[in-house]
C-alpha cells in the first residue's frame, strides 16, 4: 500500500511532486518578478508615455490647425469686407459719375437751346430788318408815284418811319 503524505483530494493527488512544483513555481515567479516584470513595466510605461506624448502632439497640432482656421476665417472675413467696400465705392463712384454726366448733358442741352434761341432771335431780327427795308423801299416807290416827285432825305426818313410804325402797329389806315 501506498502511503500518501498529505492524503488524497479528489482528482489531484498531493504528494512530493506537488511541493517541488510549488517551489519551482514560486522560484519562477520570483525570477519573473525580479528580472522580467520590471522590464515589462518599463516597456509598458515607455509605451504609455509615448502614446501620451503622441496624444499631446496631436492635441497641439489640432489646436494649431484650429488657430490657423480661425486666422483664415478672419482673413476671409476681412477680404469680404474689403471687397464689399470696393463694390460699394465703385457703385458710389458710378452713381456720382452718372450724376455728373446727367448734369453735363443738361448744361449742354441748355447751352444748345440758348444758342438756338439766340440764333432764331438773330434770324427774326434780320428778317424784320429785311421786311422793313423792303417796305420802306415800296413806300418810297409808291410815294414817288403818287406825289410824282422825289423827296429829300429828311422827308424820306419821316415817311419811312411813319410807314414802319403803321406796319408794325397793324394800323394801315392812318
For each residue, the residues with C-beta under 8 A, 3 or more apart:
1:
2:
3:
4: 7 8 13 14 15
5: 14 15 16
6: 9 14 15
7: 4 14
8: 4 13 14
9: 6 12 13 14
10:
11:
12: 9 18
13: 4 8 9 18
14: 4 5 6 7 8 9 18
15: 4 5 6 18
16: 5 19 20
17: 20 21
18: 12 13 14 15 21 22
19: 16 22 23
20: 16 17 23 24
21: 17 18 24 25
22: 18 19 25 26
23: 19 20 26 27
24: 20 21 27 28
25: 21 22 28 29
26: 22 23 29 30
27: 23 24 30 31
28: 24 25 31 32
29: 25 26 32 33
30: 26 27 33 34
31: 27 28 34 35 36
32: 28 29 35 36 37
33: 29 30 36 37
34: 30 31 37 38
35: 31 32 38 39
36: 31 32 33 39 40
37: 32 33 34 40 41
38: 34 35 41 42
39: 35 36 42 43
40: 36 37 43 44
41: 37 38 44 45
42: 38 39 45 46
43: 39 40 46 47
44: 40 41 47 48
45: 41 42 48 49
46: 42 43 49 50
47: 43 44 50 51
48: 44 45 51 52
49: 45 46 52 53
50: 46 47 53 54
51: 47 48 54 55
52: 48 49 55 56
53: 49 50 56 57
54: 50 51 57 58
55: 51 52 58 59
56: 52 53 59 60
57: 53 54 60 61
58: 54 55 61 62
59: 55 56 62 63
60: 56 57 63 64
61: 57 58 64 65
62: 58 59 65 66
63: 59 60 66 67
64: 60 61 67 68
65: 61 62 68 69
66: 62 63 69 70
67: 63 64 70 71
68: 64 65 71 72
69: 65 66 72 73
70: 66 67 73 74
71: 67 68 74 75
72: 68 69 75 76
73: 69 70 76 77
74: 70 71 77 78
75: 71 72 78 79
76: 72 73 79 80
77: 73 74 80 81
78: 74 75 81 82
79: 75 76 82 83
80: 76 77 83 84
81: 77 78 84 85
82: 78 79 85 86
83: 79 80 86 87
84: 80 81 87 88
85: 81 82 88 89
86: 82 83 89 90
87: 83 84 90 91
88: 84 85 91 92
89: 85 86 92 93
90: 86 87 93 94
91: 87 88 94 95
92: 88 89 95 96
93: 89 90 96 97
94: 90 91 97 98
95: 91 92 98 99
96: 92 93 99 100
97: 93 94 100 101
98: 94 95 101 102
99: 95 96 102 103
100: 96 97 103 104
101: 97 98 104 105
102: 98 99 105 106
103: 99 100 106 107
104: 100 101 107 108
105: 101 102 108 109
106: 102 103 109 110
107: 103 104 110 111
108: 104 105 111 112
109: 105 106 112 113
110: 106 107 113 114
111: 107 108 114 115
112: 108 109 115 116
113: 109 110 116 117
114: 110 111 117 118
115: 111 112 118 119
116: 112 113 119 120
117: 113 114 120 121
118: 114 115 121 122
119: 115 116 122 123
120: 116 117 123 124
121: 117 118 124 125
122: 118 119 125 126
123: 119 120 126 127
124: 120 121 127 128
125: 121 122 128 129
126: 122 123 129 130
127: 123 124 130 131
128: 124 125 131 132
129: 125 126 132 133
130: 126 127 133 134
131: 127 128 134 135
132: 128 129 135 136 164 167
133: 129 130 136 137
134: 130 131 137 138
135: 131 132 138 139 163 164 167
136: 132 133 139 140 160 163 164
137: 133 134 140 141
138: 134 135 141 142
139: 135 136 142 143 159 160 163
140: 136 137 143 144 151 156 159 160
141: 137 138 144 145
142: 138 139 145 146
143: 139 140 146 147 151 159
144: 140 141 147 148 149 150 151
145: 141 142 148
146: 142 143
147: 143 144 151
148: 144 145
149: 144
150: 144
151: 140 143 144 147 155 156 159
152: 155 156
153: 156 157
154: 157 158
155: 151 152 158 159
156: 140 151 152 153 159 160
157: 153 154 160 161
158: 154 155 161 162
159: 139 140 143 151 155 156 162 163
160: 136 139 140 156 157 163 164
161: 157 158 164 165
162: 158 159 165 166
163: 135 136 139 159 160 166 167
164: 132 135 136 160 161 167 168
165: 161 162 168 169
166: 162 163 169 171 172 174
167: 132 135 163 164 170 172
168: 164 165
169: 165 166
170: 167
171: 166 174
172: 166 167
173:
174: 166 171
